[in-house]
């Protein structure tokens, strides 16, 4: 009986120990699970926060980029508007012809292919000194037959201005006649006008340039340009009279 009681006691203690260990294992597992769950939740929250922050930063960058582009577009639009509003033909550009010189130069379009440039309102005179322009009064700096741009010109010789001024001082009216059939676009015509104005301004004496831009009666050697000078372009003064 005594042995049986001891056996039962040991069996009871063993069962209690197993139960206690089981409880500890369960508790440990529950704690581990809770820690894992807590960690997972924390990581998830952190990831969510980071994601929100990331999207927030991206949104800020997008907004900033959009704002910058809007400002650039606005600036470009304003600049383009200003450029469009202030754009002028090259003939009237201050960089090409000074304001004072431009005020002394006037153009008359007698017909669609016949233009007259006048510098400093030349008075009518009975004596006319008439010359061709290209190859006689001026030539190209580049050496080309035709000028490459409006700045490609120089005096045919350095004595040309002096000789023309001497003629002006002795009572001659200076008239230049030129065929310019190559001026087929507004840009080319505008550049030639600048060139002609610069030549007369550089010369600095009252003078005229008669320009033919077509193959018609005003083109040399036809005589219509000279006839216009006699009848309308010399303030009623008879040439040779």
C-alpha positions in Angstrom: 0.0 0.0 0.0 2.8 2.3 0.9 4.6 1.7 -2.4 1.4 2.2 -4.3 0.9 5.6 -2.6 4.4 6.7 -3.5 3.8 5.6 -7.1 0.6 7.5 -7.3 2.3 10.6 -5.8 5.1 10.4 -8.4 2.6 9.9 -11.2 0.6 13.0 -9.9 3.8 15.1 -9.7 4.8 14.0 -13.2 1.4 14.9 -14.6 1.6 18.2 -12.9 5.1 18.9 -14.3 4.0 18.0 -17.8 1.0 20.2 -17.4 3.1 23.1 -16.1 5.6 22.7 -19.0 2.7 22.6 -21.4 1.4 25.8 -20.0 4.8 27.4 -20.2 5.2 26.3 -23.8 1.7 27.6 -24.7 2.4 30.9 -22.9 5.8 31.2 -24.6 4.2 30.5 -28.0 1.5 33.0 -27.3 4.0 35.6 -26.2 6.1 34.9 -29.3 3.0 35.1 -31.5 2.0 38.3 -29.9 5.5 39.7 -30.3 5.5 38.6 -33.9 2.0 40.1 -34.4 3.1 43.3 -32.7 6.3 43.4 -34.8 4.4 42.7 -38.0 1.9 45.4 -37.1 4.7 47.8 -36.3 6.5 47.0 -39.5 3.2 47.3 -41.5 2.5 50.7 -39.9 6.0 51.9 -40.5 5.8 50.7 -44.1 2.4 52.4 -44.6 3.8 55.6 -43.1 6.9 55.4 -45.3 4.7 54.7 -48.3 2.5 57.7 -47.5 5.6 59.8 -47.0 7.0 58.6 -50.3 3.8 59.4 -52.1 3.5 62.7 -50.3 7.1 63.6 -51.4 6.3 62.4 -54.9 3.1 64.5 -54.9 5.1 67.5 -53.7 7.7 66.9 -56.4 5.0 66.5 -59.1 3.3 69.7 -57.8 6.6 71.5 -57.8 7.4 70.3 -61.3 4.0 71.3 -62.6 4.3 74.7 -60.9 7.8 75.2 -62.4 6.5 74.2 -65.9 3.6 76.5 -65.5 5.9 79.3 -64.6 8.2 78.5 -67.5 5.2 78.3 -69.8 3.8 81.6 -68.5 7.2 83.3 -68.9 7.7 81.9 -72.4 4.2 83.0 -73.3 4.8 86.5 -72.0 8.2 86.7 -73.7 6.7 85.5 -76.9 3.9 88.0 -76.6 6.4 90.8 -75.9 8.6 89.7 -78.8 5.6 89.5 -81.1 4.4 92.9 -79.9 7.8 94.5 -80.3 8.9 92.8 -83.4 9.7 95.2 -86.2 11.0 94.9 -89.8 14.8 94.9 -90.1 14.6 98.1 -92.1 13.4 100.0 -89.0 15.9 98.3 -86.6 17.9 100.8 -84.6 20.9 98.4 -84.7 20.9 98.6 -88.5 20.2 102.3 -89.0 20.5 105.0 -86.4 17.2 106.9 -85.5 18.7 110.2 -86.8 19.8 108.6 -90.1 16.5 106.7 -90.5 14.6 110.0 -90.2 16.7 111.3 -93.1 15.9 108.4 -95.3 12.5 108.0 -97.1 11.2 105.4 -99.6 8.7 105.9 -102.4 7.1 102.9 -104.1 6.2 104.4 -107.5 5.0 101.0 -108.8 5.3 97.4 -107.8 8.7 97.1 -109.3 10.1 100.6 -109.0 11.3 102.1 -105.7 13.0 105.4 -104.9 15.2 105.9 -101.8 15.9 109.5 -100.9 18.4 110.8 -98.3 18.1 114.2 -96.7 15.4 115.5 -99.2 17.6 116.2 -102.2 16.7 119.4 -104.0 15.9 119.5 -107.7 18.9 120.5 -109.8 19.5 121.0 -113.5 22.8 119.0 -113.4 22.5 115.3 -112.6 25.5 113.0 -111.8 24.0 109.5 -112.3 25.9 106.3 -111.5 25.2 102.6 -111.2 25.3 101.4 -107.6 26.9 97.9 -107.4 30.3 97.7 -109.1 30.6 101.4 -109.5 29.9 103.2 -106.2 30.2 100.1 -104.0 31.5 96.6 -104.3 31.4 93.5 -102.0 33.8 93.0 -99.1 33.6 89.3 -99.7 34.7 89.5 -103.3 31.6 87.8 -104.4 29.7 89.1 -107.4 26.5 89.4 -105.3 26.5 90.6 -101.7 26.1 87.7 -99.2 24.2 89.9 -96.7 23.3 93.5 -96.0 26.7 94.3 -94.5 28.7 92.9 -97.4 29.6 96.2 -99.1 32.4 98.8 -99.2 33.2 101.7 -101.4 34.5 100.7 -104.9 37.5 102.8 -104.1 38.3 105.0 -101.0 38.0 108.1 -103.2 34.4 107.6 -104.1 32.8 109.6 -101.2 35.2 112.5 -101.8 34.5 112.6 -105.5 30.7 112.5 -105.0 30.9 115.3 -102.4 32.9 117.4 -104.8 30.2 116.9 -107.5 27.5 117.9 -104.9 29.4 121.0 -104.0 29.7 122.0 -107.7 25.9 121.9 -108.2 25.3 118.3 -109.2 22.5 116.2 -107.8 23.7 112.7 -107.0 21.4 109.9 -108.4 22.2 106.2 -108.3 20.4 103.7 -110.5 20.4 100.0 -109.8 18.8 96.8 -111.1 17.8 94.5 -108.2 15.6 91.7 -109.8 16.9 89.3 -107.1 14.9 90.9 -104.3 12.1 88.3 -104.6 11.2 88.1 -100.8 10.3 90.7 -98.2 13.5 89.7 -96.2 15.8 90.3 -99.2 14.0 93.6 -100.0 14.2 94.7 -96.4 17.9 93.9 -96.3 18.6 95.8 -99.5 16.7 98.8 -98.1 19.0 98.8 -95.0 22.0 98.5 -97.3 20.9 101.4 -99.5 20.1 103.6 -96.5 23.5 102.8 -95.0 25.3 103.7 -98.2 23.5 107.1 -98.5 24.0 107.8 -94.8 27.7 107.0 -95.0 28.0 109.2 -98.0 26.2 112.0 -96.1 25.0 114.2 -98.9 21.4 114.7 -100.4 21.0 111.9 -103.0 18.6 109.4 -104.5 18.6 105.8 -105.4 16.3 104.5 -108.2 15.7 100.8 -107.8 14.2 98.4 -110.3 13.2 95.0 -108.9 11.6 93.6 -112.1 12.4 93.0 -115.7 10.2 95.9 -117.0 10.5 99.4 -118.4 12.2 100.7 -115.2 15.1 98.3 -115.6 18.3 99.6 -117.2 19.0 100.1 -120.0 15.3 101.0 -120.4 14.7 104.7 -119.8 11.5 104.8 -117.6 13.5 105.4 -114.4 15.2 108.4 -116.0 11.9 109.7 -117.4 10.4 109.5 -113.9 13.4 111.6 -112.6 12.8 114.2 -115.3 9.0 114.4 -114.9 8.4 113.8 -111.2 11.6 113.3 -109.2 13.4 116.6 -109.6 11.0 119.0 -108.0 10.0 120.5 -111.4 13.6 121.6 -112.3 14.4 120.9 -115.9 17.5 118.6 -116.3 20.0 120.3 -118.5 18.0 123.5 -118.6 
